[in-house]
């Protein structure tokens, strides 16, 4: 999200060319996260962790999950996905964090993308199948939207796929969680789940393929 908002791909290319170029790509504006409205689609473990960081970056966060419910210490309300059509027009950034299930496949479709305001950024750290790839490419190729994708559909993204060269799209090869910091967190999460199953006979987080509890 930060890389896309601050035009880091362009600056990496400028460094390789040894060029001191303070312009933005094709006259695009300078952007920041501060004062942006970020719609976090999927308010589970990842969505909540992302929200903590966004609030620290002085963003306004709108949380959306499978069902409407009361908020928590971070957000006043968690909205149901049925409210997406009325919420996405307010988003500077749409951050996709939902699990891939029957209910979420293609959830971010042409209609949702069309409802985003001009120059909005779509960030997908969920699974590629949640977003309609063709519709996203069309919006980005027109210059209306931008995207930062840790996941794609198809994945791995094959050589020659048009998504590689679509203007305004940053693609990284599903490495968002690849760091030494992930392993102790995975261990703590597994410990909590096994403890919950031992003590209460159920897991804390269950994703049903026919309907996500995000």
C-alpha positions in Angstrom: 0.0 0.0 0.0 2.8 2.4 0.9 4.8 1.4 -2.1 1.9 2.1 -4.5 0.9 5.4 -2.8 4.5 6.8 -2.8 5.4 5.6 -6.4 8.2 3.4 -5.2 8.2 1.3 -8.4 9.0 4.4 -10.4 11.8 5.4 -8.1 13.4 2.0 -8.2 13.6 2.2 -12.0 15.0 5.8 -11.7 17.7 4.5 -9.3 18.6 1.7 -11.7 19.0 4.4 -14.5 20.9 6.7 -12.1 18.3 9.4 -12.7 17.3 12.0 -10.0 13.6 12.3 -11.1 11.2 13.9 -8.6 8.2 13.7 -11.0 5.3 11.3 -10.5 4.3 8.8 -13.2 2.4 10.5 -16.0 1.7 13.5 -13.9 -0.1 11.6 -11.2 -0.5 13.4 -7.8 1.7 12.7 -4.8 -0.3 10.6 -2.3 0.0 9.4 1.2 -1.8 7.1 3.6 -2.4 9.8 6.2 -5.9 11.3 5.9 -7.0 8.5 3.5 -10.1 6.4 3.9 -9.3 2.7 3.7 -12.0 0.1 3.4 -10.7 -3.1 5.0 -12.7 -5.9 3.4 -12.4 -8.9 5.7 -12.1 -8.1 9.4 -10.5 -11.3 10.7 -6.9 -11.6 12.0 -5.2 -10.0 9.1 -7.8 -7.3 8.6 -7.6 -6.4 12.3 -3.8 -6.3 12.3 -3.9 -4.2 9.2 -6.4 -1.8 10.8 -4.1 -1.3 13.8 -1.3 -0.2 11.4 -3.6 2.0 9.3 -4.9 3.9 12.4 -1.3 4.5 13.4 -0.7 6.0 10.0 -3.6 8.4 10.6 -6.1 6.7 8.2 -9.8 6.5 8.6 -10.8 2.8 8.5 -14.1 1.3 7.4 -14.3 -2.3 8.4 -16.4 -4.8 6.4 -17.0 -8.5 7.1 -19.5 -11.2 6.2 -22.1 -9.9 8.6 -22.9 -6.6 10.3 -21.9 -6.4 14.0 -20.7 -4.2 16.8 -17.2 -2.8 16.6 -14.3 -3.2 19.0 -11.5 -1.2 20.4 -10.4 -0.2 16.8 -13.6 0.5 14.9 -17.0 1.7 15.9 -18.8 -0.7 13.6 -18.1 -3.7 11.4 -20.3 -3.5 8.3 -21.7 -6.5 6.4 -20.7 -7.2 2.8 -24.3 -6.4 1.8 -23.3 -2.7 2.4 -20.4 -2.8 0.0 -22.2 -0.8 -2.8 -22.8 2.1 -0.5 -19.4 2.0 1.2 -16.9 1.6 -1.7 -17.6 5.1 -3.2 -16.0 6.6 0.0 -12.8 4.6 -0.2 -9.4 5.9 -1.3 -8.0 2.4 -0.7 -9.8 -0.9 -0.9 -7.8 -3.5 1.1 -9.0 -7.1 0.4 -8.3 -9.5 3.3 -11.1 -12.1 3.1 -10.5 -15.8 2.8 -11.4 -17.4 -0.6 -14.7 -19.3 -0.3 -17.8 -19.9 -2.4 -19.2 -16.7 -0.9 -16.2 -14.5 -1.6 -15.1 -15.8 -5.1 -15.4 -12.8 -7.4 -16.7 -10.6 -4.6 -14.7 -7.6 -5.9 -16.3 -7.7 -9.3 -16.8 -5.1 -12.1 -19.7 -3.5 -10.2 -17.7 -3.0 -7.0 -14.7 -1.7 -8.9 -16.8 0.7 -10.9 -18.2 2.1 -7.6 -14.7 3.1 -6.4 -13.8 6.7 -6.9 -11.3 7.8 -9.5 -7.6 7.2 -8.5 -8.6 4.7 -5.8 -6.1 1.9 -5.0 -7.1 -1.8 -4.8 -4.8 -3.8 -2.6 -5.2 -7.6 -2.5 -3.5 -9.6 0.2 -6.2 -12.3 0.3 -6.4 -14.6 -2.7 -6.5 -13.7 -6.4 -9.9 -15.3 -7.0 -11.6 -12.8 -4.7 -11.1 -10.1 -7.3 -12.2 -10.2 -11.0 -8.9 -10.0 -12.8 -10.3 -8.9 -16.1 -12.4 -6.1 -14.6 -9.5 -4.9 -12.5 -7.1 -4.8 -15.5 -9.7 -2.8 -17.5 -10.1 -0.2 -14.8 -6.3 0.1 -14.3 -5.6 0.2 -18.1 -8.0 3.1 -18.4 -6.0 5.0 -15.7 -9.0 5.2 -13.4 -7.9 2.8 -10.7 -4.6 1.5 -9.5 -3.7 -1.9 -7.8 -1.1 -3.4 -5.5 -1.3 -7.2 -5.6 0.4 -9.8 -3.4 -1.9 -12.4 -5.0 -3.2 -12.9 -8.5 -5.6 -15.0 -10.5 -4.1 -17.1 -12.0 -1.2 -17.7 -9.6 1.7 -18.0 -10.3 1.1 -15.3 -12.9 2.5 -16.8 -16.1 4.9 -15.1 -18.4 3.2 -12.8 -20.9 0.1 -12.3 -18.8 -1.2 -8.8 -19.5 -1.5 -8.1 -15.7 2.3 -7.8 -15.6 2.3 -4.7 -17.9 -1.0 -3.1 -17.0 -0.4 0.5 -16.1 -0.8 1.4 -12.4 -0.4 -2.2 -11.2 2.2 -3.4 -8.8 2.6 -7.2 -8.6 4.6 -9.1 -6.0 4.8 -12.9 -5.9 2.7 -13.7 -2.8 5.4 -12.8 -0.4 3.5 -10.5 1.9 3.9 -12.8 4.9 7.4 -14.1 4.0 9.7 -12.9 6.8 11.2 -14.4 10.0 8.6 -12.5 12.0 5.8 -14.7 10.6 7.0 -17.9 12.3 6.6 -17.0 16.0 3.2 -15.4 15.2 2.1 -18.6 13.4 3.2 -20.6 16.5 1.3 -18.4 18.9 -1.8 -18.6 16.7 -1.6 -22.4 16.5 -1.2 -22.5 20.3 -4.3 -20.4 20.8 -6.3 -22.6 18.5 -5.2 -25.9 20.0 -5.9 -24.5 23.5 -9.4 -23.3 22.5 -10.1 -26.8 21.1 -8.8 -28.5 24.2 -10.7 -26.2 26.6 -14.0 -25.6 24.7 -14.1 -28.3 22.0 -14.0 -25.8 19.2 -11.7 -23.5 17.3 -11.8 -19.8 17.6 -11.8 -19.1 13.8 -13.6 -21.3 11.4 -14.0 -20.5 7.7 -16.9 -22.3 6.1 -16.5 -22.8 2.3 -20.1 -22.1 1.7 -20.1 -18.8 3.6 -17.1 -17.1 5.1 -16.9 -15.9 8.7 -14.5 -13.1 7.9 
